[in-house]
Amino acid sequence: MTFVSDKVSSLPPYLFAAFQKKKLALEEQGVDVIDLGIGAPDLPAPDFVVEELAKAARIPANHRYATYSGSPLFREAVADFYKSHYSVDIDPNTEVLALIGSKEGISHLIQAVINPGDAVMVPDLSYPVYRSGVHLAGGEAIQLPLDKDNGYVPMFEKVAAVDLKRAKLMFLNYPSNPTAATVDLNTFMEAITIARGNNVLLAHDAAYDLITFNGYKAPSVMQVPDAKDHAVEFGSLSKSFNMTGWRIGYVVGNKEVIKALSTLKSNVDSSQFLPIQEAAAMALNSDLSAVEANCLIYTERMEKLHKALQEVGIDAEKPKGTIFMWAKVPSGYSSSAFANKLLDEAGVIVTPGTAFGPSGEGFFRIALSVPMERLEEVIDRLKQLDLKGLTT
Ligand SMILES: *Cc1c(COP(=O)(O)O)cnc(C)c1O
């Protein structure tokens, strides 16, 4: 006898939990563990955003429920952001919905779009929430293959025609977690063509849209002509403005889907605290110099780590975006054996590639989410490790 549903008890184990347990045990023994596993910025939200939150929180009218679709001010700010940043027109009344973080929106979108048994294309190497969301909605995840040699763009040609036909929804995410891969607009054009030809809704997760380096600017799916007929795009303030704990994001695009998600959500939550929406609106409509300052910090960390990885013989490409580096495990190790070795022998947590899909075997993800001094400490420890394989 259990009170727990099959749906929940059959969720895949939360991979980070095992490492966190080991981390605590090591810390009790006095080991100084450096955690490059968790994908969250270490930096604080910009001052002007915090100030706006404080100001808005002092207004009693802001203590009421927001409207279900989010405050008009926030929705307009999202539409203005799309206009100024991507030159795309979005109707703030029908084509934007405020979310309590994009994670919430992604999981609920799946429930708003698919019926039990429906198929959803999920990149084989992706943010785990797509897969668990499909599971919770009673759907079936179909692997969308990605390949390192191809720059991790979706390989639609490798999906069986019957699977393409029966899929109802497809996820993409660029700049990508975990691979840090980036694309140009052509990839989104091809994805929209596939979506149109197969009656699939494309859901693009743009959580790292503004975290880009060395002059690269990430495109939006909404820049593809007629994208709104076939797609929605998720955005988040979590990574770009260091606001993970604030829980504020948005989705834009297809009206019918936005309305369905809004209807579903109106039965689950009552939108986000108004002052948080107001502060987020100010962030989105700012000159983005705070984001640029963040990007410079990540660039510096990335360059430093990339050089060090090369020196110890670990193969990793220099990313053009995200807060991650995606690296190859040295030969002779599985992803999880290598991640465990790093934790046991160097006190450094990284995430084994297999946490993100089967083709993550042989890779690991490093989050660039610690200050430079800590990264230098990581590098010192890496250099002292014996990286010769276990089995060869
Ligand atoms: C962090 C992350 C999110 C979640 O962002 P929130 O808005 O904080 O829920 C969504 N997608 C990807 C790929 C992420 O890495």
Ligand as a Chemical Component Dictionary entry (heavy atoms), coordinates in Angstrom:
data_LIG
# 
_chem_comp.id                   LIG 
_chem_comp.type                 NON-POLYMER 
_chem_comp.pdbx_formal_charge   0 
_chem_comp.three_letter_code    LIG 
# 
loop_
_chem_comp_atom.comp_id 
_chem_comp_atom.atom_id 
_chem_comp_atom.alt_atom_id 
_chem_comp_atom.type_symbol 
_chem_comp_atom.charge 
_chem_comp_atom.model_Cartn_x 
_chem_comp_atom.model_Cartn_y 
_chem_comp_atom.model_Cartn_z 
_chem_comp_atom.pdbx_ordinal 
LIG C1 C1 C 0 17.578 26.811 -16.089 1  
LIG C2 C2 C 0 16.800 26.331 -17.256 2  
LIG C3 C3 C 0 15.413 26.513 -17.335 3  
LIG C4 C4 C 0 14.579 26.951 -16.153 4  
LIG O1 O1 O 0 14.514 28.244 -15.973 5  
LIG P1 P1 P 0 13.482 28.884 -14.943 6  
LIG O2 O2 O 0 12.915 30.014 -15.704 7  
LIG O3 O3 O 0 14.286 29.259 -13.761 8  
LIG O4 O4 O 0 12.432 27.858 -14.595 9  
LIG C5 C5 C 0 14.754 26.152 -18.491 10 
LIG N1 N1 N 0 15.428 25.595 -19.506 11 
LIG C6 C6 C 0 16.749 25.363 -19.464 12 
LIG C7 C7 C 0 17.412 24.748 -20.628 13 
LIG C8 C8 C 0 17.476 25.722 -18.332 14 
LIG O5 O5 O 0 18.778 25.450 -18.274 15 
# 
loop_
_chem_comp_bond.comp_id 
_chem_comp_bond.atom_id_1 
_chem_comp_bond.atom_id_2 
_chem_comp_bond.value_order 
_chem_comp_bond.pdbx_ordinal 
LIG C1 C2 SING 1  
LIG C2 C3 SING 2  
LIG C2 C8 DOUB 3  
LIG C3 C4 SING 4  
LIG C3 C5 DOUB 5  
LIG C4 O1 SING 6  
LIG O1 P1 SING 7  
LIG P1 O2 DOUB 8  
LIG P1 O3 SING 9  
LIG P1 O4 SING 10 
LIG C5 N1 SING 11 
LIG N1 C6 DOUB 12 
LIG C6 C7 SING 13 
LIG C6 C8 SING 14 
LIG C8 O5 SING 15 
# 
